[in-house]
Amino acid sequence: MDVAAPLSPTARSTIRRGARRARTDRAELYAVLDAGLVGHLGVVLDGAPVVLPTGYGRVGDTLYLHGSTGAATLRAAAAGQPVAFTVTHVDGVVYARSSFHHSMNYRCAVVHGTAQLVTDPAERLRALAALTEQLAPGSWTATRQPDRRELAATAVLALDLAEASLKVRTGPPGDDERDLAADAGPAPVWAGVLPLRTVLGEPEPDPLLPAGVPVPPRVRDRALSWPG
Amino acid sequence: MDVAAPLSPTARSTIRRGARRARTDRAELYAVLDAGLVGHLGVVLDGAPVVLPTGYGRVGDTLYLHGSTGAATLRAAAAGQPVAFTVTHVDGVVYARSSFHHSMNYRCAVVHGTAQLVTDPAERLRALAALTEQLAPGSWTATRQPDRRELAATAVLALDLAEASLKVRTGPPGDDERDLAADAGPAPVWAGVLPLRTVLGEPEPDPLLPAGVPVPPRVRDRALSWPG
């Protein structure tokens, strides 16, 4: 249910630095998550943080993660250790008139919480479908779904989006007045934004694939819904 | 000194899952780091992980981070808490004949260690130059450098690249024999890679900039050295 209830941050999910960039619209949080391919999962192992990229899928206010049952980070998360999960889109380089005000335009969703190991077989399948569709829309139904052995090797975790925050920077640099004043001088310094976006290349068939197997629409016509 | 000594992983930086994707060439680590704009910094605050995107710069085997002196994550890192810093490039979506073997092509550098607060004024300037140049090559000398007040507001941290690991996936899916066998059947499932890359858009001048200020070569001719 994509009901756009406002984000209700706890102390931990309240943005302190650059609070003017905080967003509180749950629909915006969903949009940033849905536009991504990987997030960075943080867990604490032996007292030290570990941060690894991982795919994900979202169903309503639940974020699903998966991985090998043997992965130490997933095992720690499944054991009830607190986790952080961060999805970042870099949208542009912000060139300012001073080095200090150089910046990036970005959208960043941060989720804190405790993940639950999903054990219900039906929910596990829904989660794996969401994960597959996030990575490769259309692939869950177009390809062979996991068998018993593959399912047994896969841990699925659910992370509630209750404790989430969203930070977005857009627009030109925020230069100081003194530097803006130099715009009228003999050598104004260029300032502005160099946008970045991710694009898809030409599909590269598996060399093992027989010649003549067409690229299916789910691949050929895939639209980029992320950084645009 | 970009001397390509091999990576010498500790227990913590030894890749256990997917060990065949581990790389041990320090030059490759440098290349992956140098091709990025942001990494994800993990620290432990009140027993829970916090993962935030942040810019960085590299000088030899030192990774520099910076931020506001008031940022809780930087303060924890500066106080000697262990940190993780991860830079990930997603290079493609790997479409397999089964959902289980769907994957991503990527390059991921993970650094573990304890950051040091940099206090030497000359090293701080070198670090800020590296950070600025990583984000916006040419900007350190072309724009106003930080003044005393800006420097006082900026914490600079150094993270040694001694304890780092690199994981890279390239190439087509690793499908099972049984799924490959179905290629000869009546309805072969397409498999392959959909490459992703980041591209630069047209520079967008700051609306405050006087008309006619040309886009400088450092922006106009910027070459993408990241995901290619």
Interface residues (C-beta under 8 A of the other chain):
Chain A: R12 R16 R17 L37 V38 H40 L41 G42 V43 V44 L45 D46 G47 A48 P49 V50 V51 L52 P53 G55 G67 S68 G70 A71 A72 P82 V83 A84 F85 T86 T88 V90 G92 V93 Y95 A96 R97 S98 S99 F100 H102 M104 Y106 C108 V110 H112 L128 T132 L135 A136 S139 W140 A142 T143 R144 Q145 P146 E150 T154 P172 P173 D175 D179 L180 D183 A184 P188 V189 W190 A191 G192 V193 L194 P195 L196 R197 T198 V199 L200 G201 E202 P203 E204 P205 D206 P207 L208 L209 P210 V213 P214 V215 P216 V219 R222
Chain B: R12 R16 R17 L37 V38 H40 L41 G42 V43 V44 D46 G47 A48 P49 V50 V51 L52 P53 G55 G67 S68 G70 A71 A72 P82 V83 A84 F85 T86 T88 V90 G92 V93 Y95 A96 R97 S98 S99 F100 H102 M104 Y106 C108 V110 H112 L128 T132 L135 A136 S139 W140 A142 T143 R144 Q145 P146 E150 T154 P172 P173 D175 D179 L180 D183 A184 P188 V189 W190 A191 G192 V193 L194 P195 L196 R197 T198 V199 L200 G201 E202 P203 E204 P205 D206 P207 L208 L209 P210 V213 P214 V215 P216 V219 R222
